[in-house]
Amino acid sequence: MKFIYFILLFLVTKNVSAQTPDVGDDISAIVFMDSFVVTASKRGFDTKDFIDIVQKDESFFRAFHNLRFINHIANNEVEVYTKKGLIKTSNYHQTEQIMDGNCRTMQYLSEEITGKYFKNKAKRKHRYYTTQLHDQVFLTHGKVCGEPENPRISSENLSGIQKHINELKKLIFQPGKEVDVPFIGGKTAIFKEKMLKYYDFFILSKTYKDQTDCYVFRAVAKQQYSSSKTIIKYLETYFDKTTFQVLARNYHLKYNSLFDFDVKMKVELTQKKGKYYPAFIDYSGNWKIPTKKRELVDFSINFDYE
């Protein structure tokens, strides 16, 4: 059951090769477009092709892979809340990633802890499962080496934590793909025919950070259906109109059943030396699973590059 926590935390590593079935024709027939996109379609913008790009995009994944191979400083703010919304414990820390060839190490530049953040502070044994996953996903322990030009999600027979992280990558980097998660996996496949009726799909024209013209793909769960029918309540992705590079993505995932969770995420990318990298990550999660206490944890990460 601990696996459910991995639905909202993320890591990086594979070529997104396995694709969802081609249902572009089905979605393009029901998607809503604003007046600017309608005008663009008359000039050659193809809705079906754009939907296909949404499903097969690798640029967002590539940006996170690039993060593993560049010197940077990360400012982390992790806060654990009480049911009344008060901060129970927190960890504010600044880390620096240092590259040596294709290998990375990390050092703490500063750290401020309030409350009982760790079970064992000397051994840095975590009290909360969500904070433990934040540590495993975003912090580097020891020296880790990789291949800059070979991003991949393992296709091997994985188990335990590695399998959980692998399935998580599919949800984050291939939104709309079915994941191998007990009870809820099929509900994440929003592009499959059986799930289309539960969503409204939109293609909009917007400006990202008041400087880049973007097409925005948005999927919104319809309120008239039972909340148990859907997991992804809101999914929004910004694509640069010129390059179709993903610049930002927003999620809202919620489920009330055997597993009870309500999670929102916002991710923004930035360009540095011709490549894209994460600029900002914001996570807000409320979790309750059987045998475990409810966890209300927020964290944000701001990345600074040389």
C-alpha positions as CSV (number, residue, x, y, z in Angstrom):
1,M,0.0,0.0,0.0
2,K,2.9,2.3,0.5
3,F,3.1,2.3,-3.3
4,I,0.3,4.9,-3.6
5,Y,2.6,7.6,-2.2
6,F,4.8,7.3,-5.3
7,I,2.0,8.5,-7.5
8,L,3.0,12.1,-6.9
9,L,6.7,12.2,-6.4
10,F,9.1,11.9,-9.3
11,L,12.5,10.9,-10.6
12,V,14.0,10.6,-14.1
13,T,15.6,8.2,-16.5
14,K,14.1,6.6,-19.9
15,N,13.2,7.0,-23.4
16,V,9.5,7.1,-23.5
17,S,9.0,4.4,-26.0
18,A,5.8,2.6,-25.1
19,Q,2.9,4.7,-26.3
20,T,-0.8,4.8,-25.6
21,P,-3.2,3.5,-28.3
22,D,-3.8,6.1,-31.0
23,V,-7.1,7.7,-30.1
24,G,-6.3,11.1,-31.6
25,D,-9.3,10.8,-33.9
26,D,-11.7,10.3,-31.0
27,I,-10.3,13.2,-28.9
28,S,-10.0,15.6,-31.7
29,A,-13.7,15.2,-32.5
30,I,-14.7,16.4,-29.0
31,V,-12.0,18.9,-28.0
32,F,-12.9,22.5,-27.4
33,M,-10.8,25.3,-28.9
34,D,-10.7,29.0,-28.3
35,S,-11.1,31.5,-31.1
36,F,-7.3,31.9,-31.6
37,V,-6.8,28.2,-32.0
38,V,-9.8,27.9,-34.4
39,T,-8.2,30.6,-36.5
40,A,-4.9,28.8,-36.4
41,S,-6.6,25.6,-37.5
42,K,-7.9,27.4,-40.6
43,R,-4.2,28.3,-41.4
44,G,-2.9,24.7,-41.1
45,F,-3.0,23.9,-37.3
46,D,-4.0,20.2,-37.1
47,T,-5.9,19.2,-34.0
48,K,-5.3,15.5,-34.4
49,D,-1.5,16.0,-34.8
50,F,-1.4,18.2,-31.7
51,I,-3.2,15.6,-29.6
52,D,-0.7,13.1,-30.9
53,I,2.2,15.4,-29.7
54,V,0.5,15.7,-26.3
55,Q,0.5,11.9,-25.9
56,K,4.0,11.3,-27.3
57,D,5.9,14.3,-26.0
58,E,9.4,13.6,-24.6
59,S,10.6,17.2,-24.1
60,F,9.3,17.4,-20.5
61,F,11.0,14.1,-19.6
62,R,14.2,15.2,-21.2
63,A,14.3,18.4,-19.1
64,F,14.3,16.4,-15.9
65,H,16.9,14.1,-17.2
66,N,19.1,17.1,-18.0
67,L,18.9,18.1,-14.4
68,R,21.1,15.2,-13.4
69,F,24.0,16.6,-15.5
70,I,24.4,20.3,-14.6
71,N,25.8,22.2,-11.7
72,H,23.0,23.8,-9.8
73,I,21.7,25.0,-6.4
74,A,18.3,23.8,-5.2
75,N,16.3,25.6,-2.5
76,N,14.0,23.2,-0.8
77,E,11.1,24.0,1.6
78,V,9.4,21.0,3.1
79,E,6.5,21.5,5.6
80,V,4.4,18.9,7.4
81,Y,1.0,20.2,8.7
82,T,-1.5,19.3,11.4
83,K,-5.1,18.6,10.5
84,K,-5.8,22.2,11.6
85,G,-3.3,23.5,9.0
86,L,-0.6,24.4,11.4
87,I,3.1,23.6,10.6
88,K,4.0,20.6,12.7
89,T,7.6,20.2,11.4
90,S,9.7,21.6,8.6
91,N,13.0,21.3,6.8
92,Y,14.4,24.3,4.8
93,H,17.6,23.4,3.1
94,Q,19.8,24.6,0.2
95,T,21.8,22.0,-1.6
96,E,24.4,22.2,-4.4
97,Q,24.9,19.6,-7.1
98,I,28.5,19.3,-8.3
99,M,29.4,17.6,-11.6
100,D,32.6,15.7,-12.3
101,G,32.2,14.5,-15.9
102,N,29.0,12.5,-16.0
103,C,29.0,11.9,-12.2
104,R,27.3,14.1,-9.6
105,T,27.6,14.6,-5.9
106,M,25.6,16.9,-3.6
107,Q,26.4,18.9,-0.6
108,Y,24.3,20.9,1.9
109,L,24.9,24.6,1.9
110,S,22.4,25.3,4.7
111,E,19.7,23.5,6.6
112,E,17.1,24.6,9.2
113,I,14.8,22.0,10.8
114,T,11.9,22.8,13.1
115,G,9.9,20.2,15.1
116,K,10.5,16.4,15.0
117,Y,11.3,16.0,11.3
118,F,13.4,12.8,11.8
119,K,12.8,9.8,13.9
120,N,16.6,9.6,14.3
121,K,18.3,12.9,13.4
122,A,21.8,11.6,13.6
123,K,21.0,8.8,11.1
124,R,18.5,11.1,9.2
125,K,15.9,8.4,9.5
126,H,12.6,9.9,8.4
127,R,9.4,10.1,10.5
128,Y,7.1,10.7,7.5
129,Y,6.9,8.6,4.4
130,T,6.4,11.6,2.1
131,T,9.5,13.4,3.4
132,Q,11.5,10.1,2.9
133,L,10.4,10.0,-0.7
134,H,11.3,13.6,-1.2
135,D,14.8,12.7,0.0
136,Q,15.1,9.7,-2.2
137,V,13.9,11.5,-5.3
138,F,15.5,14.9,-5.1
139,L,18.6,14.5,-3.1
140,T,21.8,12.7,-4.1
141,H,23.7,10.5,-1.7
142,G,27.2,9.7,-2.5
143,K,28.5,9.7,-6.1
144,V,26.1,8.9,-8.9
145,C,27.0,8.5,-12.5
146,G,24.8,8.4,-15.6
147,E,24.6,8.9,-19.4
148,P,23.5,12.4,-20.5
149,E,22.3,11.2,-23.9
150,N,20.6,8.1,-22.8
151,P,17.4,8.9,-20.9
152,R,15.4,5.8,-20.3
153,I,12.6,4.3,-18.2
154,S,13.7,0.7,-17.4
155,S,11.8,-2.0,-19.2
156,E,13.3,-4.7,-17.0
157,N,11.2,-6.7,-14.5
158,L,11.4,-4.4,-11.5
159,S,10.1,-4.9,-8.0
160,G,9.7,-2.9,-4.8
161,I,10.6,0.8,-4.8
162,Q,12.2,0.7,-8.3
163,K,9.0,-0.6,-9.8
164,H,7.0,2.1,-8.0
165,I,9.3,4.9,-9.3
166,N,9.2,3.4,-12.8
167,E,5.4,3.5,-12.8
168,L,5.5,7.0,-11.4
169,K,7.5,8.2,-14.4
170,K,4.8,7.1,-16.7
171,L,2.2,9.1,-14.9
172,I,4.3,12.3,-14.8
173,F,6.0,12.1,-18.2
174,Q,3.3,10.3,-20.1
175,P,0.1,11.8,-18.7
176,G,-2.8,9.8,-19.8
177,K,-1.0,6.5,-19.9
178,E,-2.2,3.6,-17.8
179,V,0.0,2.8,-14.9
180,D,0.5,-0.5,-13.0
181,V,-1.1,0.6,-9.7
182,P,-3.6,-1.6,-7.9
183,F,-7.2,-0.3,-8.0
184,I,-6.5,2.9,-9.9
185,G,-4.1,2.2,-12.8
186,G,-6.8,2.2,-15.5
187,K,-8.4,5.4,-14.3
188,T,-5.2,7.3,-15.3
189,A,-5.5,6.4,-18.9
190,I,-7.6,9.4,-19.8
191,F,-7.0,9.1,-23.6
192,K,-8.5,5.6,-23.8
193,E,-12.0,5.4,-25.3
194,K,-13.6,4.2,-22.0
195,M,-12.3,7.3,-20.1
196,L,-13.1,10.0,-22.7
197,K,-16.7,10.5,-21.6
198,Y,-15.5,11.6,-18.1
199,Y,-13.5,14.6,-19.4
200,D,-13.7,17.9,-21.2
201,F,-10.6,18.6,-23.4
202,F,-9.5,22.0,-24.4
203,I,-6.8,23.5,-26.7
204,L,-6.2,27.2,-25.9
205,S,-3.8,29.9,-26.9
206,K,-2.0,31.6,-24.0
207,T,1.2,33.4,-23.1
208,Y,3.6,31.7,-20.7
209,K,5.2,34.2,-18.2
210,D,4.1,37.1,-20.5
211,Q,6.8,36.3,-23.1
212,T,6.2,33.0,-24.9
213,D,3.2,32.2,-27.1
214,C,1.9,28.8,-26.2
215,Y,-0.7,26.2,-27.1
216,V,-2.2,24.9,-23.9
217,F,-3.7,21.4,-23.7
218,R,-6.2,21.0,-20.8
219,A,-8.1,18.0,-19.6
220,V,-10.8,18.6,-16.9
221,A,-12.8,15.9,-15.2
222,K,-16.6,16.4,-15.6
223,Q,-18.3,17.1,-12.3
224,Q,-21.5,15.2,-13.2
225,Y,-19.8,11.9,-12.8
226,S,-18.9,10.2,-9.5
227,S,-15.6,11.3,-8.1
228,S,-14.5,7.6,-8.0
229,K,-14.6,7.4,-11.9
230,T,-11.5,9.6,-12.3
231,I,-8.1,10.1,-10.7
232,I,-6.7,13.0,-12.8
233,K,-9.1,15.9,-12.0
234,Y,-7.1,18.5,-13.9
235,L,-4.1,18.3,-16.3
236,E,-2.7,21.4,-18.1
237,T,0.4,21.5,-20.3
238,Y,2.0,24.5,-21.9
239,F,3.6,24.0,-25.3
240,D,5.8,26.6,-27.0
241,K,4.0,27.3,-30.3
242,T,7.3,27.4,-32.3
243,T,9.1,24.4,-30.9
244,F,6.3,22.4,-29.1
245,Q,8.7,22.2,-26.1
246,V,6.8,21.7,-22.9
247,L,7.3,24.8,-20.7
248,A,5.0,24.0,-17.7
249,R,2.6,21.4,-16.4
250,N,-0.1,21.5,-13.7
251,Y,-1.8,18.5,-12.1
252,H,-4.6,17.8,-9.7
253,L,-5.1,14.2,-8.6
254,K,-7.8,13.2,-6.2
255,Y,-9.4,9.9,-5.1
256,N,-11.7,9.0,-2.2
257,S,-12.0,5.3,-1.6
258,L,-9.8,2.7,0.0
259,F,-7.0,5.2,-0.7
260,D,-7.7,8.8,0.1
261,F,-5.5,11.4,-1.5
262,D,-5.8,15.0,-2.8
263,V,-2.6,16.2,-4.5
264,K,-1.7,19.2,-6.6
265,M,1.5,19.8,-8.5
266,K,3.0,22.6,-10.6
267,V,6.2,22.3,-12.6
268,E,7.9,25.0,-14.6
269,L,10.9,24.7,-16.9
270,T,13.6,27.1,-18.0
271,Q,16.1,27.2,-20.8
272,K,19.9,27.3,-20.1
273,K,22.6,27.0,-22.7
274,G,20.2,25.6,-25.3
275,K,18.7,23.0,-23.0
276,Y,15.7,22.9,-20.8
277,Y,15.7,22.2,-17.1
278,P,13.2,22.3,-14.2
279,A,13.0,25.8,-12.7
280,F,10.3,25.3,-10.1
281,I,8.4,22.5,-8.5
282,D,5.5,22.9,-6.1
283,Y,3.7,20.0,-4.4
284,S,0.8,19.9,-2.0
285,G,-0.4,16.5,-0.8
286,N,-3.0,15.2,1.6
287,W,-2.8,11.4,2.0
288,K,-4.6,8.7,4.0
289,I,-4.1,5.0,3.4
290,P,-5.1,2.0,5.6
291,T,-2.8,1.4,8.6
292,K,-1.1,4.8,8.1
293,K,-1.7,8.1,9.7
294,R,-2.9,11.0,7.4
295,E,0.0,13.0,6.1
296,L,-0.4,16.6,4.9
297,V,2.9,17.7,3.3
298,D,3.8,20.6,1.0
299,F,7.2,21.1,-0.6
300,S,8.6,23.5,-3.1
301,I,12.0,23.5,-5.0
302,N,13.5,26.4,-6.8
303,F,16.5,25.6,-9.0
304,D,19.4,28.1,-9.7
305,Y,21.8,27.3,-12.6
306,E,25.2,28.7,-13.4
